[in-house]
Amino acid sequence: MRLDPYPTRDDGMRVWLSADEMQQLIDEADGPQQKIAFLLGGHCGLRRSEITQVCPKDFVTGPTGKHVRIWEDYAKREHYREPPVPDNLYSIVETFAWDRDDDAPVVDVPDKYVYRWVRRAADRLQEQTGDEGWQFVGPHDLRRTWGTHLLEQGVLPSVVMAFGGWDDWDTFRRHYLGEFSPEAIRRECAKVDFLGGEPEADRPQLGTMPRSGTQYSQ
């Protein structure tokens, strides 16, 4: 878990979860609606207001696989983006919403409930693990983690921005991206010929010293 103070606030932290920590949070979901909400945030990059507007008919398949359509204006339905959807989320939605109206939200609650769900799950994980970083985790950290994870996996920045609905790279970099994980830094350095191409076991453990202001929670 990586933590970074907000640049314009005196309290709270921006959080980037590891893949294992994200799965821990998803596993803490209480019922299918919560699980869908956590997956839409953590594996599709949706904002909490978008999570509570997605309908069954917004889940589509095409030449590039399974996607969810996120409309800029849900009433007008003129412009949208299509982040990819994992198979497990697609299956859960199909099972949970099979008898629902195509126009009815899959997560049919006010968006403030999504905040409460994430916070309660994070509180339980803090109690279970003793990791105080969980106290800072909110729905937007799921989206932040998702964006950084896609970049670490080699997805082009322009594609990540299109999936997430970001228009400006500087804003995206400044407000959403944190320091990359030590694993990602080691992997990228290994691609550079003048860095020696040492076996991974012999390489310096780059990234273990966070930049000023960035903290690594246990």
C-alpha positions as CSV (number, residue, x, y, z in Angstrom):
1,M,0.0,0.0,0.0
2,R,1.4,3.3,-1.0
3,L,0.3,6.5,0.7
4,D,0.9,10.2,-0.3
5,P,-0.5,13.3,1.4
6,Y,-3.0,15.4,-0.6
7,P,-1.1,18.4,-2.0
8,T,-3.9,20.9,-1.1
9,R,-5.3,19.3,2.1
10,D,-4.0,19.1,5.6
11,D,-5.7,15.7,6.3
12,G,-6.0,12.3,4.6
13,M,-3.9,10.4,2.2
14,R,-4.1,9.3,-1.4
15,V,-3.8,5.6,-1.5
16,W,-2.6,3.0,-4.1
17,L,-3.4,-0.6,-3.2
18,S,-1.4,-3.6,-4.3
19,A,-3.2,-6.2,-6.3
20,D,-3.4,-8.4,-3.2
21,E,-4.9,-5.6,-1.2
22,M,-7.4,-4.8,-3.9
23,Q,-8.5,-8.4,-3.8
24,Q,-8.8,-8.3,0.0
25,L,-11.1,-5.3,-0.3
26,I,-13.2,-7.0,-3.0
27,D,-13.4,-10.2,-0.8
28,E,-14.8,-8.0,2.0
29,A,-17.9,-7.1,0.0
30,D,-21.1,-7.9,1.7
31,G,-23.3,-9.3,-1.1
32,P,-23.3,-9.1,-4.9
33,Q,-24.2,-5.4,-5.1
34,Q,-21.2,-4.4,-3.0
35,K,-19.0,-6.8,-4.9
36,I,-20.1,-5.3,-8.3
37,A,-19.5,-1.8,-6.9
38,F,-16.0,-2.7,-5.7
39,L,-15.1,-4.4,-9.0
40,L,-16.4,-1.5,-11.1
41,G,-14.2,0.9,-9.1
42,G,-11.1,-1.3,-8.7
43,H,-11.1,-3.2,-11.9
44,C,-12.9,-0.8,-14.3
45,G,-11.9,2.6,-12.9
46,L,-15.4,4.0,-12.4
47,R,-16.1,7.0,-10.2
48,R,-18.6,6.3,-7.4
49,S,-21.3,8.4,-9.2
50,E,-20.8,6.2,-12.3
51,I,-21.0,3.0,-10.3
52,T,-24.5,3.7,-9.3
53,Q,-25.7,4.6,-12.8
54,V,-24.5,1.7,-14.8
55,C,-27.4,-0.5,-16.2
56,P,-27.4,-4.1,-17.5
57,K,-27.6,-2.8,-21.1
58,D,-24.3,-0.9,-20.6
59,F,-22.4,-4.1,-20.4
60,V,-21.5,-5.0,-24.0
61,T,-19.3,-7.4,-26.0
62,G,-17.5,-6.7,-29.2
63,P,-14.3,-7.4,-31.2
64,T,-12.1,-6.1,-28.4
65,G,-13.9,-8.1,-25.7
66,K,-16.2,-7.2,-22.8
67,H,-16.7,-3.5,-21.9
68,V,-19.0,-1.3,-19.9
69,R,-20.3,1.9,-21.4
70,I,-19.9,5.0,-19.2
71,W,-22.0,7.8,-20.5
72,E,-20.9,11.5,-20.1
73,D,-24.6,12.3,-19.7
74,Y,-26.8,9.3,-18.7
75,A,-29.9,11.2,-19.8
76,K,-28.8,12.2,-23.3
77,R,-26.6,9.1,-23.9
78,E,-24.6,10.8,-26.7
79,H,-20.9,10.3,-25.7
80,Y,-19.3,7.5,-23.8
81,R,-16.1,5.6,-23.0
82,E,-15.7,1.9,-22.7
83,P,-13.3,0.5,-20.1
84,P,-12.8,-3.2,-20.4
85,V,-14.6,-5.5,-18.0
86,P,-13.1,-8.6,-16.4
87,D,-14.9,-11.9,-17.1
88,N,-15.7,-12.5,-13.4
89,L,-17.5,-9.1,-13.1
90,Y,-19.4,-9.7,-16.4
91,S,-20.6,-13.1,-15.0
92,I,-21.6,-11.6,-11.7
93,V,-23.7,-8.9,-13.4
94,E,-25.3,-11.4,-15.7
95,T,-26.3,-13.6,-12.7
96,F,-27.4,-10.8,-10.4
97,A,-29.2,-8.7,-12.9
98,W,-30.8,-11.3,-15.2
99,D,-34.3,-10.4,-14.1
100,R,-33.8,-6.6,-13.8
101,D,-35.0,-4.0,-16.2
102,D,-32.2,-3.2,-18.7
103,D,-32.6,0.5,-17.7
104,A,-32.4,-0.1,-14.0
105,P,-29.0,0.5,-12.2
106,V,-27.2,-2.6,-11.3
107,V,-26.0,-1.0,-8.1
108,D,-29.3,0.6,-7.2
109,V,-28.3,2.8,-4.2
110,P,-27.3,6.5,-3.7
111,D,-23.6,6.9,-4.5
112,K,-22.9,7.9,-0.8
113,Y,-23.7,4.2,0.0
114,V,-20.7,3.2,-2.1
115,Y,-18.5,5.4,0.1
116,R,-19.9,3.8,3.2
117,W,-19.4,0.3,1.8
118,V,-15.8,0.9,1.0
119,R,-15.1,2.5,4.3
120,R,-16.7,-0.3,6.3
121,A,-14.8,-2.9,4.4
122,A,-11.5,-0.9,4.9
123,D,-12.2,-0.6,8.6
124,R,-12.6,-4.4,8.9
125,L,-9.4,-4.9,7.0
126,Q,-7.5,-2.5,9.3
127,E,-8.8,-4.4,12.3
128,Q,-7.8,-7.8,10.7
129,T,-4.4,-6.7,9.4
130,G,-3.3,-4.0,11.8
131,D,-2.3,-1.9,8.8
132,E,-3.3,1.7,9.6
133,G,-3.2,2.7,5.9
134,W,-6.7,1.2,5.5
135,Q,-8.1,4.2,7.4
136,F,-7.5,6.4,4.4
137,V,-9.0,4.2,1.7
138,G,-12.1,5.5,-0.1
139,P,-13.8,4.8,-3.4
140,H,-11.6,7.1,-5.4
141,D,-8.5,5.2,-4.3
142,L,-9.9,2.2,-6.2
143,R,-10.0,4.3,-9.4
144,R,-6.5,5.7,-8.7
145,T,-5.1,2.2,-8.1
146,W,-6.7,0.9,-11.3
147,G,-5.1,3.6,-13.5
148,T,-1.7,3.1,-12.1
149,H,-2.0,-0.7,-12.3
150,L,-2.8,-0.5,-16.0
151,L,0.2,1.7,-16.7
152,E,2.4,-0.7,-14.7
153,Q,1.1,-3.6,-16.9
154,G,2.3,-1.8,-20.0
155,V,-1.0,-0.2,-21.2
156,L,-0.4,2.9,-23.3
157,P,-1.0,6.1,-21.3
158,S,-3.3,7.4,-24.0
159,V,-5.4,4.2,-23.7
160,V,-5.6,4.4,-19.9
161,M,-6.7,8.0,-20.2
162,A,-9.4,7.0,-22.7
163,F,-10.6,4.1,-20.5
164,G,-10.7,6.4,-17.5
165,G,-12.2,9.5,-19.1
166,W,-9.1,11.7,-18.4
167,D,-8.4,14.5,-20.9
168,D,-5.3,16.1,-19.6
169,W,-2.1,14.1,-19.0
170,D,-0.6,16.6,-16.4
171,T,-3.8,16.4,-14.3
172,F,-3.9,12.7,-14.6
173,R,-0.2,12.4,-13.6
174,R,-0.4,14.9,-10.7
175,H,-3.6,13.8,-9.1
176,Y,-4.0,10.1,-9.8
177,L,-0.6,8.5,-10.3
178,G,1.8,7.7,-7.5
179,E,5.3,6.3,-7.5
180,F,5.3,3.0,-9.3
181,S,5.8,-0.2,-7.4
182,P,9.3,-1.5,-6.7
183,E,8.5,-4.5,-9.0
184,A,7.6,-2.2,-11.9
185,I,10.7,0.0,-11.4
186,R,13.0,-3.1,-11.4
187,R,11.3,-4.5,-14.5
188,E,11.6,-1.2,-16.4
189,C,15.2,-0.7,-15.5
190,A,16.0,-4.2,-16.7
191,K,15.0,-3.0,-20.2
192,V,17.7,-0.4,-20.4
193,D,20.9,-1.6,-21.9
194,F,23.3,0.8,-20.2
195,L,22.0,-0.2,-16.8
196,G,24.0,-3.4,-17.1
197,G,21.4,-6.1,-17.6
198,E,22.2,-7.8,-14.3
199,P,20.2,-10.8,-13.2
200,E,17.2,-9.7,-11.2
201,A,18.7,-11.2,-8.0
202,D,21.8,-9.1,-8.3
203,R,20.0,-5.8,-9.1
204,P,19.8,-3.0,-6.6
205,Q,16.4,-3.0,-4.9
206,L,15.3,0.2,-6.7
207,G,12.1,1.9,-5.4
208,T,12.5,0.8,-1.8
209,M,13.2,4.3,-0.8
210,P,10.1,6.3,-1.6
211,R,10.3,9.9,-2.8
212,S,9.9,12.6,-0.3
213,G,6.3,12.7,1.0
214,T,5.5,9.2,-0.2
215,Q,5.0,6.5,2.4
216,Y,4.8,2.8,2.1
217,S,2.3,1.2,4.5
218,Q,3.0,-2.3,5.8
